Amino acid sequence: MWTAGQSWQRVAIGRAIAHAADVLLLDEPLTNLDARIRLDLRTEFRRLHRALGQTILYVTHDQVEALSLSDRIALTDGGRLHQAGAPRSLYERPASQFAASFVGTPPMNFLTGRLTCGNSGAMVSGHGFSIPLGGEFSFDGEDLDLSVGLRPEDCRVALSHSNLTPFGARLVRRQYLGDHGILELILGDAYISVVVPPTFSGPDTEDAMLWIGFMPGKIHLFRQDGSAALYQRS
């Protein structure tokens, strides 16, 4: 059922789209609408943009809207531009810890670690984990404290220890979301989230032990103050 406010909002959106203009300005146009209507209107905005070739400046706090609608995104916070580029570049190559935490659902995990460069190569280590970095990054030889970013969908989880899942973690909570599940774990002294298939047969018991690992090529490193990506993946 439509409320009066939602009906007026639809009328306002229709008037804006119908008005001939070189640039269309939309400020949070889908706020307060039902989820199904937001989905339908996102599809319609995208179709109209392609059909009319009209430039649209679209302001939103909803990352799903930004990723699904945009050809180019400018991510700002407190008046500061953190990153601008194609949606895929913001997701795969975030330029700061803020950008990495804003884009992605569930949000990116962050672990405190230390980068060391020895004869056997570069490694980032922290409480409960130690990850060899191989040739994914280039270094100038210094040891640094940093933040390690790991997306929940780029983590592996298993019931037993293996080379692919070498780090022990304790289960805090498990969520079933239909087409996937989310495990909330404690690794060392940090909480992390891991996306698993809906068929994952792991335990539901709090404090149960699981084993996790991280996919090669999916690790992000940031300066410890979060201001910038320390090394981008090649």
CORJOFEN-V205295 format. One record per backbone hydrogen bond with DSSP energy under -0.5 kcal/mol. NH is the residue of the N-H (numbers start at 1). CO is the residue of the C=O. E is the energy in kcal/mol with one decimal. If there is no record, write none. Layout:
BEGIN
<<NH,CO,E> <NH,CO,E>>
END
This chain:
BEGIN
<<7,3,-2.2> <8,4,-2.4> <9,5,-2.0> <10,6,-2.2> <11,7,-2.1> <12,8,-2.5> <13,9,-2.3> <14,10,-2.5> <15,11,-2.5> <16,12,-2.1> <17,13,-2.3> <18,14,-2.3> <19,15,-1.4> <24,55,-2.8> <25,23,-0.5> <26,24,-0.6> <26,57,-2.8> <28,26,-0.7> <28,59,-2.7> <31,28,-1.1> <33,30,-1.7> <38,34,-2.6> <39,35,-2.1> <40,36,-2.2> <41,37,-2.7> <42,38,-2.3> <43,39,-1.9> <44,40,-1.9> <45,41,-3.1> <46,42,-2.1> <47,43,-2.1> <48,44,-2.8> <49,45,-2.4> <50,46,-1.9> <51,47,-2.3> <52,48,-3.0> <53,49,-1.9> <55,22,-1.4> <57,24,-2.7> <58,56,-0.7> <59,26,-3.1> <59,57,-0.5> <63,61,-0.7> <66,62,-2.1> <67,63,-2.9> <68,64,-2.4> <69,65,-2.1> <70,66,-1.7> <73,85,-3.4> <75,73,-0.5> <75,83,-3.1> <76,74,-0.6> <77,80,-2.1> <80,77,-1.6> <82,75,-3.0> <82,80,-0.6> <83,75,-1.2> <85,73,-2.2> <89,86,-0.6> <90,86,-1.7> <91,87,-1.7> <92,88,-2.9> <93,89,-2.5> <97,226,-1.7> <98,226,-0.7> <100,96,-2.2> <101,97,-2.2> <102,98,-1.9> <103,99,-1.9> <104,102,-0.6> <108,100,-0.6> <109,150,-2.9> <111,148,-2.4> <113,111,-0.5> <113,146,-2.6> <114,125,-2.4> <115,144,-3.6> <116,123,-3.0> <118,116,-0.5> <118,121,-1.7> <121,118,-1.6> <123,116,-2.5> <124,131,-2.4> <125,114,-2.0> <126,129,-2.5> <128,126,-0.8> <129,126,-1.5> <131,124,-3.1> <132,130,-0.5> <133,122,-2.3> <134,122,-0.7> <136,133,-1.7> <144,115,-1.4> <146,113,-2.6> <147,222,-2.4> <148,111,-3.3> <149,147,-0.6> <149,220,-3.6> <150,109,-2.3> <151,218,-0.5> <154,151,-2.0> <155,152,-1.0> <156,213,-3.3> <158,211,-2.7> <162,165,-1.2> <167,212,-2.2> <168,166,-0.5> <169,210,-2.7> <170,186,-2.1> <171,208,-2.5> <172,184,-3.3> <173,184,-1.5> <175,182,-2.7> <177,175,-0.5> <177,180,-2.4> <179,177,-1.4> <181,196,-3.0> <182,175,-2.1> <183,194,-2.9> <184,173,-3.0> <185,183,-0.6> <185,192,-3.1> <186,170,-2.3> <187,185,-0.5> <187,190,-2.8> <188,186,-0.6> <189,187,-0.6> <190,187,-2.2> <192,185,-2.6> <194,183,-2.2> <195,152,-1.8> <196,181,-2.5> <200,197,-1.9> <207,171,-3.2> <208,205,-1.8> <210,169,-2.9> <211,158,-2.5> <212,167,-2.8> <213,156,-1.7> <215,154,-2.3> <218,215,-1.6> <220,149,-2.3> <221,231,-0.7> <222,147,-2.4> <223,228,-2.5> <224,145,-0.6> <226,223,-2.6> <229,95,-2.2> <230,221,-1.9> <231,221,-0.9> <234,136,-1.1>>
END
